[in-house]
Amino acid sequence: MRSSASAPGKAVLLGEHFVMHGSGAVLCAINRRVTVTAEEAGGGMIRISSGVGSLEAPAGGDPRDVGPELRPLYHIALAAGTGVDITVDSEVPPGAGLGSSSACCVACAGAVLGLRGGASRGEALRLASEAERTAFPGASGADCAACARGGVILWDGRIRAVRPGPGLRVAVADSGQRHSTREAVGRVSKYRGADPAGFGRALEEVGRMVGEAPAQIEAGDEAGLGAAMSRNHALLREAGASTPGLERIISVAGGASAGAKLTGAGGGGCAIALDGTGRAAEALRGAGFGCFESGMDNEGLIVFNGTGGRAGA
């Protein structure tokens, strides 16, 4: 029996880091995907092959014995209840703030549950979020939700779909520096401890912007959303999440777009610009940055069954 599934990466329009303290977040799925194939295997072993490493471990083992990079996938593979070979093929670069690990968890959950006859998108999301927390206990679940649901979502502990007006696009530029989520979270936590009042004010402001964003997105208000994104970046910079490489991207993209900010944990990785005109992408490429343009991926998780037919997700 063989099953495969695909899930998109994501960008955070508003709210990273602060979402873990109650601000909520607005995320969009991007048109870069991770595809995972799961195939039942004899010998009682789980084998994982991916761009971040490989693993061979017993099908009845303890996820805590597996390194954090592959622990979530191993946790998901255990749900197969048998030996299984997992293969990951990703268009989403790791350590870039584009949801590579979350998309991988969602696609892996879809593929493994497909071996058992399939599951709803909600069931795959629950397994993926549970698995992600084996490596990142503080993960909010927002990233996995965006990868599973697709489109644009407001996350505040629940998922609310946001219907964007026409032309919502982002330019994604890579700083060239891979980040460590743990290190970036640690820097923001240090800032919070050193200035709790300042962090509290920032948290309140981000929460307000997150609450206003769905109406801006649905109305096609690029100016309002872009201003909020740029302000969110300034608060993330103050909290220690930005880097000189990210600041160079913001400097180039800010003048050619409605707004720009880092995406994901920061400390490297990518920044995004709200770019309905394409001018930001052009400016970023002209400045020598690796850049791609993305509309919204509205499909989210796609699962294929063992005979190659598309299964419900």
TORKOL-4160 file (C-alpha; in steps of 0.2 Angstrom, whole numbers, padded with zeros to 4 digits, m for minus):
313
<pt num="1" X="0000" Y="0000" Z="0000"/>
<pt num="2" X="0006" Y="0017" Z="m0005"/>
<pt num="3" X="0000" Y="0034" Z="m0001"/>
<pt num="4" X="0006" Y="0052" Z="m0005"/>
<pt num="5" X="0000" Y="0069" Z="0000"/>
<pt num="6" X="0005" Y="0087" Z="m0003"/>
<pt num="7" X="0004" Y="0103" Z="0007"/>
<pt num="8" X="0009" Y="0121" Z="0004"/>
<pt num="9" X="0022" Y="0132" Z="0013"/>
<pt num="10" X="0016" Y="0148" Z="0022"/>
<pt num="11" X="0020" Y="0166" Z="0025"/>
<pt num="12" X="0015" Y="0175" Z="0040"/>
<pt num="13" X="0007" Y="0192" Z="0036"/>
<pt num="14" X="0005" Y="0197" Z="0054"/>
<pt num="15" X="0009" Y="0191" Z="0072"/>
<pt num="16" X="0024" Y="0179" Z="0073"/>
<pt num="17" X="0031" Y="0177" Z="0090"/>
<pt num="18" X="0017" Y="0188" Z="0098"/>
<pt num="19" X="0005" Y="0174" Z="0093"/>
<pt num="20" X="0012" Y="0163" Z="0106"/>
<pt num="21" X="0007" Y="0176" Z="0119"/>
<pt num="22" X="m0011" Y="0179" Z="0113"/>
<pt num="23" X="m0010" Y="0191" Z="0099"/>
<pt num="24" X="m0017" Y="0180" Z="0085"/>
<pt num="25" X="m0009" Y="0179" Z="0068"/>
<pt num="26" X="m0014" Y="0181" Z="0050"/>
<pt num="27" X="m0006" Y="0168" Z="0038"/>
<pt num="28" X="m0007" Y="0164" Z="0020"/>
<pt num="29" X="m0002" Y="0148" Z="0010"/>
<pt num="30" X="0010" Y="0151" Z="m0004"/>
<pt num="31" X="0012" Y="0141" Z="m0020"/>
<pt num="32" X="0028" Y="0131" Z="m0015"/>
<pt num="33" X="0024" Y="0113" Z="m0009"/>
<pt num="34" X="0030" Y="0099" Z="0001"/>
<pt num="35" X="0026" Y="0081" Z="m0005"/>
<pt num="36" X="0027" Y="0066" Z="0006"/>
<pt num="37" X="0025" Y="0048" Z="0000"/>
<pt num="38" X="0022" Y="0034" Z="0013"/>
<pt num="39" X="0023" Y="0016" Z="0009"/>
<pt num="40" X="0020" Y="0001" Z="0020"/>
<pt num="41" X="0036" Y="m0009" Z="0023"/>
<pt num="42" X="0041" Y="m0026" Z="0031"/>
<pt num="43" X="0053" Y="m0028" Z="0045"/>
<pt num="44" X="0045" Y="m0017" Z="0058"/>
<pt num="45" X="0056" Y="m0002" Z="0054"/>
<pt num="46" X="0052" Y="0016" Z="0050"/>
<pt num="47" X="0063" Y="0024" Z="0037"/>
<pt num="48" X="0063" Y="0042" Z="0033"/>
<pt num="49" X="0072" Y="0051" Z="0019"/>
<pt num="50" X="0072" Y="0070" Z="0018"/>
<pt num="51" X="0082" Y="0085" Z="0013"/>
<pt num="52" X="0086" Y="0088" Z="0032"/>
<pt num="53" X="0092" Y="0070" Z="0035"/>
<pt num="54" X="0088" Y="0052" Z="0035"/>
<pt num="55" X="0082" Y="0040" Z="0049"/>
<pt num="56" X="0080" Y="0021" Z="0052"/>
<pt num="57" X="0071" Y="0017" Z="0068"/>
<pt num="58" X="0060" Y="0003" Z="0075"/>
<pt num="59" X="0041" Y="0005" Z="0072"/>
<pt num="60" X="0038" Y="0004" Z="0090"/>
<pt num="61" X="0051" Y="0016" Z="0097"/>
<pt num="62" X="0050" Y="0032" Z="0107"/>
<pt num="63" X="0050" Y="0049" Z="0097"/>
<pt num="64" X="0060" Y="0056" Z="0111"/>
<pt num="65" X="0075" Y="0045" Z="0106"/>
<pt num="66" X="0075" Y="0054" Z="0089"/>
<pt num="67" X="0083" Y="0070" Z="0085"/>
<pt num="68" X="0072" Y="0086" Z="0084"/>
<pt num="69" X="0074" Y="0088" Z="0065"/>
<pt num="70" X="0065" Y="0071" Z="0061"/>
<pt num="71" X="0056" Y="0068" Z="0077"/>
<pt num="72" X="0039" Y="0075" Z="0071"/>
<pt num="73" X="0039" Y="0064" Z="0056"/>
<pt num="74" X="0044" Y="0049" Z="0066"/>
<pt num="75" X="0029" Y="0053" Z="0078"/>
<pt num="76" X="0017" Y="0054" Z="0063"/>
<pt num="77" X="0024" Y="0038" Z="0055"/>
<pt num="78" X="0020" Y="0028" Z="0071"/>
<pt num="79" X="0002" Y="0031" Z="0067"/>
<pt num="80" X="0004" Y="0019" Z="0053"/>
<pt num="81" X="0005" Y="0005" Z="0065"/>
<pt num="82" X="0017" Y="m0004" Z="0055"/>
<pt num="83" X="0034" Y="m0002" Z="0046"/>
<pt num="84" X="0034" Y="0012" Z="0034"/>
<pt num="85" X="0045" Y="0021" Z="0022"/>
<pt num="86" X="0043" Y="0040" Z="0021"/>
<pt num="87" X="0050" Y="0050" Z="0007"/>
<pt num="88" X="0050" Y="0069" Z="0007"/>
<pt num="89" X="0051" Y="0080" Z="m0008"/>
<pt num="90" X="0051" Y="0099" Z="m0004"/>
<pt num="91" X="0050" Y="0115" Z="m0015"/>
<pt num="92" X="0050" Y="0125" Z="0002"/>
<pt num="93" X="0068" Y="0128" Z="0008"/>
<pt num="94" X="0071" Y="0124" Z="0026"/>
<pt num="95" X="0075" Y="0137" Z="0039"/>
<pt num="96" X="0068" Y="0151" Z="0028"/>
<pt num="97" X="0052" Y="0155" Z="0038"/>
<pt num="98" X="0041" Y="0148" Z="0025"/>
<pt num="99" X="0034" Y="0134" Z="0035"/>
<pt num="100" X="0045" Y="0120" Z="0028"/>
<pt num="101" X="0043" Y="0109" Z="0044"/>
<pt num="102" X="0024" Y="0113" Z="0046"/>
<pt num="103" X="0020" Y="0109" Z="0028"/>
<pt num="104" X="0031" Y="0093" Z="0030"/>
<pt num="105" X="0021" Y="0088" Z="0045"/>
<pt num="106" X="0004" Y="0091" Z="0037"/>
<pt num="107" X="0009" Y="0082" Z="0021"/>
<pt num="108" X="0016" Y="0067" Z="0031"/>
<pt num="109" X="0001" Y="0066" Z="0041"/>
<pt num="110" X="m0010" Y="0066" Z="0026"/>
<pt num="111" X="0001" Y="0052" Z="0018"/>
<pt num="112" X="0002" Y="0041" Z="0033"/>
<pt num="113" X="m0017" Y="0042" Z="0037"/>
<pt num="114" X="m0020" Y="0038" Z="0019"/>
<pt num="115" X="m0012" Y="0021" Z="0022"/>
<pt num="116" X="m0026" Y="0018" Z="0034"/>
<pt num="117" X="m0039" Y="0022" Z="0022"/>
<pt num="118" X="m0039" Y="0041" Z="0023"/>
<pt num="119" X="m0044" Y="0055" Z="0035"/>
<pt num="120" X="m0052" Y="0072" Z="0035"/>
<pt num="121" X="m0041" Y="0087" Z="0034"/>
<pt num="122" X="m0045" Y="0091" Z="0052"/>
<pt num="123" X="m0038" Y="0074" Z="0058"/>
<pt num="124" X="m0022" Y="0077" Z="0048"/>
<pt num="125" X="m0021" Y="0094" Z="0055"/>
<pt num="126" X="m0022" Y="0087" Z="0073"/>
<pt num="127" X="m0009" Y="0074" Z="0070"/>
<pt num="128" X="0003" Y="0086" Z="0062"/>
<pt num="129" X="0001" Y="0099" Z="0076"/>
<pt num="130" X="0003" Y="0086" Z="0089"/>
<pt num="131" X="0019" Y="0080" Z="0080"/>
<pt num="132" X="0026" Y="0098" Z="0078"/>
<pt num="133" X="0025" Y="0100" Z="0097"/>
<pt num="134" X="0036" Y="0085" Z="0100"/>
<pt num="135" X="0050" Y="0096" Z="0093"/>
<pt num="136" X="0043" Y="0114" Z="0097"/>
<pt num="137" X="0032" Y="0112" Z="0113"/>
<pt num="138" X="0027" Y="0130" Z="0112"/>
<pt num="139" X="0021" Y="0130" Z="0094"/>
<pt num="140" X="0004" Y="0138" Z="0092"/>
<pt num="141" X="m0002" Y="0127" Z="0078"/>
<pt num="142" X="m0005" Y="0142" Z="0067"/>
<pt num="143" X="0008" Y="0137" Z="0054"/>
<pt num="144" X="0001" Y="0119" Z="0052"/>
<pt num="145" X="m0017" Y="0126" Z="0051"/>
<pt num="146" X="m0011" Y="0137" Z="0036"/>
<pt num="147" X="m0003" Y="0123" Z="0027"/>
<pt num="148" X="m0018" Y="0111" Z="0030"/>
<pt num="149" X="m0032" Y="0124" Z="0025"/>
<pt num="150" X="m0024" Y="0134" Z="0012"/>
<pt num="151" X="m0029" Y="0152" Z="0007"/>
<pt num="152" X="m0028" Y="0165" Z="0020"/>
<pt num="153" X="m0033" Y="0162" Z="0038"/>
<pt num="154" X="m0034" Y="0171" Z="0055"/>
<pt num="155" X="m0028" Y="0161" Z="0069"/>
<pt num="156" X="m0033" Y="0165" Z="0087"/>
<pt num="157" X="m0033" Y="0147" Z="0093"/>
<pt num="158" X="m0047" Y="0144" Z="0081"/>
<pt num="159" X="m0046" Y="0145" Z="0062"/>
<pt num="160" X="m0056" Y="0158" Z="0052"/>
<pt num="161" X="m0055" Y="0158" Z="0033"/>
<pt num="162" X="m0052" Y="0176" Z="0026"/>
<pt num="163" X="m0057" Y="0179" Z="0008"/>
<pt num="164" X="m0044" Y="0190" Z="0000"/>
<pt num="165" X="m0049" Y="0203" Z="m0013"/>
<pt num="166" X="m0041" Y="0201" Z="m0030"/>
<pt num="167" X="m0023" Y="0203" Z="m0033"/>
<pt num="168" X="m0016" Y="0198" Z="m0016"/>
<pt num="169" X="0002" Y="0193" Z="m0019"/>
<pt num="170" X="0018" Y="0193" Z="m0010"/>
<pt num="171" X="0036" Y="0194" Z="m0016"/>
<pt num="172" X="0047" Y="0182" Z="m0005"/>
<pt num="173" X="0066" Y="0186" Z="m0004"/>
<pt num="174" X="0079" Y="0176" Z="0005"/>
<pt num="175" X="0092" Y="0184" Z="0016"/>
<pt num="176" X="0103" Y="0169" Z="0013"/>
<pt num="177" X="0105" Y="0165" Z="0031"/>
<pt num="178" X="0096" Y="0149" Z="0038"/>
<pt num="179" X="0088" Y="0152" Z="0055"/>
<pt num="180" X="0086" Y="0143" Z="0071"/>
<pt num="181" X="0068" Y="0144" Z="0077"/>
<pt num="182" X="0074" Y="0140" Z="0095"/>
<pt num="183" X="0087" Y="0154" Z="0094"/>
<pt num="184" X="0075" Y="0167" Z="0087"/>
<pt num="185" X="0062" Y="0162" Z="0101"/>
<pt num="186" X="0076" Y="0164" Z="0114"/>
<pt num="187" X="0080" Y="0181" Z="0108"/>
<pt num="188" X="0062" Y="0187" Z="0109"/>
<pt num="189" X="0060" Y="0179" Z="0126"/>
<pt num="190" X="0075" Y="0188" Z="0132"/>
<pt num="191" X="0068" Y="0204" Z="0126"/>
<pt num="192" X="0051" Y="0201" Z="0134"/>
<pt num="193" X="0060" Y="0197" Z="0151"/>
<pt num="194" X="0070" Y="0213" Z="0150"/>
<pt num="195" X="0056" Y="0224" Z="0146"/>
<pt num="196" X="0039" Y="0216" Z="0150"/>
<pt num="197" X="0030" Y="0233" Z="0149"/>
<pt num="198" X="0037" Y="0236" Z="0131"/>
<pt num="199" X="0033" Y="0219" Z="0126"/>
<pt num="200" X="0015" Y="0221" Z="0133"/>
<pt num="201" X="0012" Y="0236" Z="0123"/>
<pt num="202" X="0019" Y="0228" Z="0107"/>
<pt num="203" X="0008" Y="0213" Z="0110"/>
<pt num="204" X="m0007" Y="0224" Z="0112"/>
<pt num="205" X="m0003" Y="0233" Z="0096"/>
<pt num="206" X="0000" Y="0217" Z="0086"/>
<pt num="207" X="m0017" Y="0210" Z="0092"/>
<pt num="208" X="m0026" Y="0226" Z="0086"/>
<pt num="209" X="m0018" Y="0225" Z="0069"/>
<pt num="210" X="m0022" Y="0206" Z="0068"/>
<pt num="211" X="m0040" Y="0210" Z="0072"/>
<pt num="212" X="m0041" Y="0223" Z="0059"/>
<pt num="213" X="m0032" Y="0214" Z="0045"/>
<pt num="214" X="m0046" Y="0202" Z="0039"/>
<pt num="215" X="m0057" Y="0217" Z="0034"/>
<pt num="216" X="m0042" Y="0225" Z="0025"/>
<pt num="217" X="m0038" Y="0209" Z="0016"/>
<pt num="218" X="m0056" Y="0206" Z="0010"/>
<pt num="219" X="m0058" Y="0224" Z="0005"/>
<pt num="220" X="m0042" Y="0223" Z="m0005"/>
<pt num="221" X="m0034" Y="0237" Z="0006"/>
<pt num="222" X="m0016" Y="0235" Z="0002"/>
<pt num="223" X="m0011" Y="0252" Z="0009"/>
<pt num="224" X="m0019" Y="0247" Z="0026"/>
<pt num="225" X="m0012" Y="0230" Z="0027"/>
<pt num="226" X="0005" Y="0235" Z="0021"/>
<pt num="227" X="0006" Y="0248" Z="0034"/>
<pt num="228" X="0002" Y="0235" Z="0047"/>
<pt num="229" X="0015" Y="0223" Z="0040"/>
<pt num="230" X="0029" Y="0236" Z="0041"/>
<pt num="231" X="0024" Y="0241" Z="0058"/>
<pt num="232" X="0024" Y="0223" Z="0064"/>
<pt num="233" X="0041" Y="0221" Z="0057"/>
<pt num="234" X="0047" Y="0237" Z="0067"/>
<pt num="235" X="0041" Y="0228" Z="0083"/>
<pt num="236" X="0049" Y="0212" Z="0078"/>
<pt num="237" X="0066" Y="0221" Z="0075"/>
<pt num="238" X="0064" Y="0229" Z="0092"/>
<pt num="239" X="0061" Y="0212" Z="0100"/>
<pt num="240" X="0077" Y="0206" Z="0092"/>
<pt num="241" X="0070" Y="0195" Z="0078"/>
<pt num="242" X="0078" Y="0204" Z="0063"/>
<pt num="243" X="0095" Y="0203" Z="0056"/>
<pt num="244" X="0106" Y="0214" Z="0044"/>
<pt num="245" X="0101" Y="0203" Z="0030"/>
<pt num="246" X="0083" Y="0205" Z="0033"/>
<pt num="247" X="0084" Y="0223" Z="0035"/>
<pt num="248" X="0093" Y="0225" Z="0018"/>
<pt num="249" X="0078" Y="0216" Z="0010"/>
<pt num="250" X="0065" Y="0228" Z="0020"/>
<pt num="251" X="0075" Y="0243" Z="0014"/>
<pt num="252" X="0074" Y="0238" Z="m0004"/>
<pt num="253" X="0056" Y="0231" Z="m0004"/>
<pt num="254" X="0049" Y="0244" Z="0007"/>
<pt num="255" X="0050" Y="0258" Z="m0005"/>
<pt num="256" X="0043" Y="0247" Z="m0020"/>
<pt num="257" X="0028" Y="0239" Z="m0011"/>
<pt num="258" X="0014" Y="0243" Z="0001"/>
<pt num="259" X="0023" Y="0235" Z="0016"/>
<pt num="260" X="0037" Y="0223" Z="0020"/>
<pt num="261" X="0042" Y="0212" Z="0035"/>
<pt num="262" X="0051" Y="0196" Z="0040"/>
<pt num="263" X="0041" Y="0180" Z="0040"/>
<pt num="264" X="0043" Y="0166" Z="0052"/>
<pt num="265" X="0054" Y="0166" Z="0067"/>
<pt num="266" X="0067" Y="0178" Z="0060"/>
<pt num="267" X="0085" Y="0177" Z="0064"/>
<pt num="268" X="0088" Y="0174" Z="0045"/>
<pt num="269" X="0077" Y="0166" Z="0032"/>
<pt num="270" X="0065" Y="0176" Z="0022"/>
<pt num="271" X="0056" Y="0192" Z="0021"/>
<pt num="272" X="0040" Y="0196" Z="0012"/>
<pt num="273" X="0033" Y="0212" Z="0003"/>
<pt num="274" X="0015" Y="0215" Z="m0001"/>
<pt num="275" X="0017" Y="0216" Z="m0020"/>
<pt num="276" X="0002" Y="0217" Z="m0031"/>
<pt num="277" X="0011" Y="0227" Z="m0044"/>
<pt num="278" X="0027" Y="0216" Z="m0045"/>
<pt num="279" X="0038" Y="0231" Z="m0042"/>
<pt num="280" X="0045" Y="0224" Z="m0026"/>
<pt num="281" X="0050" Y="0208" Z="m0034"/>
<pt num="282" X="0059" Y="0218" Z="m0048"/>
<pt num="283" X="0068" Y="0229" Z="m0036"/>
<pt num="284" X="0073" Y="0214" Z="m0025"/>
<pt num="285" X="0080" Y="0205" Z="m0040"/>
<pt num="286" X="0089" Y="0220" Z="m0046"/>
<pt num="287" X="0097" Y="0222" Z="m0029"/>
<pt num="288" X="0104" Y="0204" Z="m0031"/>
<pt num="289" X="0092" Y="0195" Z="m0019"/>
<pt num="290" X="0085" Y="0178" Z="m0023"/>
<pt num="291" X="0066" Y="0181" Z="m0025"/>
<pt num="292" X="0050" Y="0173" Z="m0031"/>
<pt num="293" X="0032" Y="0180" Z="m0032"/>
<pt num="294" X="0018" Y="0170" Z="m0025"/>
<pt num="295" X="m0001" Y="0171" Z="m0025"/>
<pt num="296" X="m0011" Y="0162" Z="m0012"/>
<pt num="297" X="m0012" Y="0143" Z="m0013"/>
<pt num="298" X="m0031" Y="0139" Z="m0010"/>
<pt num="299" X="m0030" Y="0120" Z="m0010"/>
<pt num="300" X="m0021" Y="0117" Z="0006"/>
<pt num="301" X="m0018" Y="0098" Z="0010"/>
<pt num="302" X="m0020" Y="0086" Z="m0005"/>
<pt num="303" X="m0020" Y="0068" Z="m0002"/>
<pt num="304" X="m0019" Y="0054" Z="m0015"/>
<pt num="305" X="m0023" Y="0036" Z="m0011"/>
<pt num="306" X="m0014" Y="0020" Z="m0014"/>
<pt num="307" X="m0020" Y="0018" Z="m0032"/>
<pt num="308" X="m0015" Y="0036" Z="m0037"/>
<pt num="309" X="m0032" Y="0043" Z="m0036"/>
<pt num="310" X="m0036" Y="0059" Z="m0027"/>
<pt num="311" X="m0044" Y="0056" Z="m0010"/>
<pt num="312" X="m0054" Y="0068" Z="0001"/>
<pt num="313" X="m0045" Y="0079" Z="0013"/>
